[in-house]
Amino acid sequence: MIKALRSMLRDDAGATMVEYGILVALIAAVCIVIITSLGGKVSSAFNGVDAAL
């Protein structure tokens, strides 16, 4: 029973999932920043194309 408890305490699968969660959150934050900063430029480009048509 003690061996089972020790092996359960040493299991780091939960820590790995937390690391993946943090990585996904950081990637999402970077994507939001990029989309926000480029949003105005893309909108201007589409408006220019719309006016030309």
C-alpha positions in Angstrom: 0.0 0.0 0.0 2.9 2.4 0.8 4.4 1.6 -2.6 1.2 2.5 -4.3 0.9 5.8 -2.4 4.5 6.7 -3.3 4.0 5.9 -6.9 0.8 8.0 -7.0 2.7 11.0 -5.4 5.5 10.7 -7.9 3.1 10.7 -10.9 3.7 14.0 -12.7 1.1 13.6 -15.5 -0.9 16.4 -14.0 2.0 18.8 -14.0 2.5 18.0 -17.7 -1.1 18.9 -18.5 -0.7 22.1 -16.6 2.4 23.0 -18.6 0.5 22.3 -21.9 -2.4 24.5 -20.6 0.0 27.3 -19.9 1.6 26.9 -23.3 -1.8 27.0 -25.1 -2.8 30.1 -23.1 0.4 31.9 -24.1 -0.1 31.0 -27.8 -3.7 32.3 -27.6 -2.5 35.5 -26.0 0.1 36.1 -28.7 -2.5 35.4 -31.4 -4.9 37.9 -29.8 -2.2 40.6 -29.7 -1.2 40.1 -33.3 -4.8 40.1 -34.5 -5.6 43.2 -32.5 -2.6 45.1 -33.8 -3.1 44.0 -37.5 -6.9 44.4 -37.4 -6.9 48.1 -38.4 -4.5 47.6 -41.3 -6.5 44.6 -42.7 -9.7 46.6 -42.4 -8.2 49.5 -44.3 -7.0 47.2 -47.0 -10.4 45.6 -47.4 -12.0 49.1 -47.5 -9.6 50.2 -50.2 -10.5 47.1 -52.3 -14.2 47.7 -51.7 -13.9 51.3 -52.8 -11.9 50.3 -55.9 -14.6 47.9 -56.9 
